[in-house]
Amino acid sequence: MARTQKLKVFRTPIGFHDAYVAAPSQKAALEAWGSDTNLFASGAAERIDDPELTREPLANPGKVIRRLRGTMAEHMAALPKDEARSRKKSKGRSTETSASPPRKAKPAIRKPPPKPKPRPDRQPLTRIEAELAEIEKRHERERSALGRKQAELDRERRALERDQAREHERVERRVAAAREKYDRAMRAWRAD
C-alpha cells in the first residue's frame, strides 16, 4: 500500500498575485506552477505555514490558487513618487506642446508559446498487456488440462489399488488354505 506524502503549501509571486499550491515537494509545486526554473533556489518561492493562507490550497491539493496581493490603491501608492508625478504631467500635456519628442514604443518581443509535450505512447504497454492476458489464458488452459490428467490418473490409481487389493485378498485366502492343509499334513506326519 503506497504511503501518502504530507502536503506542504508553497507560494510564489505572479504579477499582482501570489500563487499558492499544496504539494508534497518543491518539485511538485514547480510543476504545478509550470516553472522550468527552480524558483526556490532564487528565493522567488517559499514554503508557508500560516493557517489562514494554507486553508484553501490544502482543500485543493495540486491546484494553483491565486490571491491578489493588495488593492489597486496600494499598488499605485507603492510606485516611486517622481514616477507617479511624471505620469500625471504627461497625461495633462498634449504631444504637440511637449518639450521632448514622444518616445517610440518598442515592439513587444513575444516568444512563441512552447509546443506541448507529446502524449506518451501507450501502444507498447497495450501490446504487453495483451500478451500478458494471452499468457494467462494459455496458463489457465494448461492448468485445466493438467487437472483433467491428474483426475484421470487418480481414477486409474484407485482402480489399480482396488484390483491389487482384490488379488492380494484372493492369494492370501489361498495361502491361508494351503497353510491349513500343510499344518494338518504335518500333524498327521508327527502322529505317525
C-alpha positions in Angstrom: 0.0 0.0 0.0 1.5 3.3 -1.1 2.3 5.8 1.7 0.7 9.2 1.0 3.1 12.1 1.4 2.2 15.0 3.7 1.2 18.1 1.7 3.1 21.4 2.2 1.9 24.8 0.9 4.2 26.9 -1.3 3.9 30.5 -2.5 5.4 32.5 -5.4 4.6 35.9 -6.7 3.0 36.1 -10.2 2.4 39.7 -11.2 0.0 41.4 -8.8 -1.0 38.0 -7.4 0.5 35.3 -5.2 0.2 31.8 -6.4 -0.3 29.1 -3.7 -0.2 25.4 -4.2 -0.4 22.4 -1.8 2.1 19.8 -3.0 4.2 17.1 -1.4 7.5 18.6 -2.6 9.1 21.7 -4.1 9.5 19.8 -7.4 5.7 19.1 -7.5 5.0 22.8 -6.7 7.2 23.9 -9.6 5.4 21.5 -11.9 2.0 22.9 -10.8 3.2 26.5 -11.5 4.6 25.4 -14.9 8.0 26.7 -14.0 11.1 25.4 -15.8 13.5 27.1 -13.3 14.0 26.5 -9.6 12.2 29.4 -8.1 13.1 28.2 -4.6 16.8 28.4 -5.3 16.5 32.1 -6.5 14.3 33.0 -3.5 11.2 33.7 -5.7 9.2 30.9 -4.0 8.8 29.8 -0.4 7.1 27.3 1.9 4.4 28.9 4.2 2.8 27.7 7.4 0.2 30.4 8.1 -3.1 28.6 8.7 -5.1 31.4 7.1 -3.1 31.3 3.9 -2.8 27.4 3.8 -6.5 26.6 4.2 -7.7 27.0 0.6 -4.6 25.3 -1.1 -4.8 22.3 1.3 -8.5 21.9 0.4 -7.5 21.8 -3.3 -4.2 19.9 -3.5 -2.2 20.4 -6.7 -4.4 23.3 -7.9 -2.8 26.7 -8.2 -4.8 29.2 -6.0 -4.2 32.9 -7.0 -4.8 35.7 -4.5 -4.5 39.4 -5.3 -1.6 40.9 -3.4 -3.0 44.2 -2.1 -5.5 46.7 -3.7 -5.0 48.9 -6.7 -4.6 51.9 -4.4 -1.9 50.0 -2.5 -0.2 49.2 -5.8 -0.3 52.8 -7.0 1.0 54.0 -3.6 3.9 51.7 -3.9 5.1 53.3 -7.1 8.1 55.8 -6.7 6.8 59.4 -6.2 8.6 61.1 -9.1 7.3 58.4 -11.5 3.8 58.9 -10.3 4.1 62.7 -10.8 5.6 62.3 -14.3 2.7 60.1 -15.3 0.2 62.8 -14.1 2.0 65.5 -16.0 2.3 63.5 -19.2 -1.5 62.9 -19.1 -2.2 66.6 -18.9 0.0 67.7 -21.8 -0.7 67.2 -25.4 2.0 65.7 -27.6 2.4 68.9 -29.6 3.4 71.1 -26.6 5.7 68.6 -25.1 9.4 69.7 -24.9 10.8 66.2 -25.6 9.8 64.2 -28.6 7.5 61.3 -28.0 9.1 58.0 -27.3 8.7 55.4 -29.9 7.1 52.3 -28.4 9.4 49.3 -28.5 7.7 46.4 -30.3 6.9 43.7 -27.8 9.0 40.7 -28.5 6.9 37.7 -27.8 8.2 34.2 -27.7 6.0 31.7 -29.4 4.3 29.5 -26.8 6.3 26.3 -26.2 5.0 23.3 -28.0 3.2 21.0 -25.7 5.0 17.8 -24.9 3.6 14.9 -26.9 1.5 12.5 -25.0 3.4 9.3 -24.1 2.8 6.4 -26.5 0.6 3.8 -24.9 0.9 1.2 -27.7 3.9 -0.7 -26.1 2.0 -1.0 -22.8 -1.2 -2.1 -24.6 0.8 -4.8 -26.6 2.4 -6.1 -23.4 -0.9 -6.1 -21.5 -2.5 -8.1 -24.4 0.5 -10.5 -24.4 0.1 -11.0 -20.6 -3.7 -11.6 -21.0 -3.0 -14.3 -23.7 -0.3 -15.9 -21.5 -2.7 -16.0 -18.5 -5.4 -17.7 -20.7 -2.9 -20.2 -22.0 -1.7 -21.0 -18.5 -5.3 -21.5 -17.3 -5.9 -23.9 -20.2 -2.7 -25.8 -19.4 -3.6 -26.0 -15.7 -7.1 -27.2 -16.6 -5.7 -29.9 -19.0 -3.2 -31.0 -16.2 -6.1 -31.1 -13.7 -8.0 -33.4 -16.1 -5.0 -35.6 -16.5 -4.5 -35.7 -12.7 -8.2 -36.6 -12.2 -7.8 -39.5 -14.7 -4.6 -40.6 -13.0 -6.3 -40.5 -9.7 -9.1 -42.7 -11.1 -6.6 -45.1 -12.6 -4.7 -45.3 -9.2 -7.9 -46.0 -7.3 -8.9 -48.8 -9.8 -5.4 -50.3 -9.6 -5.4 -50.2 -5.8 -8.8 -51.8 -5.8 -7.7 -54.6 -8.3 -4.5 -55.2 -6.4 -6.4 -55.4 -3.1 -8.8 -58.0 -4.5 -5.9 -60.0 -6.0 -4.0 -59.8 -2.7 -7.0 -60.9 -0.8 -7.6 -63.8 -3.1 -4.0 -65.0 -2.9 -4.0 -64.5 0.9 -7.0 -66.8 1.1 -5.2 -69.4 -1.0 -2.1 -69.1 1.2 -4.2 -69.5 4.3 -5.9 -72.6 2.8 -2.6 -74.0 1.8 -1.1 -73.3 5.2 -4.0 -75.0 6.9 -3.6 -78.0 4.6 0.2 -78.1 5.3 -0.4 -77.8 9.1 -2.8 -80.8 9.0 -0.4 -82.8 7.0 2.4 -82.0 9.5 0.3 -83.0 12.4 -0.6 -86.3 10.7 3.0 -87.0 9.9 4.1 -86.3 13.5 1.3 -88.6 14.8 2.7 -91.5 12.8 
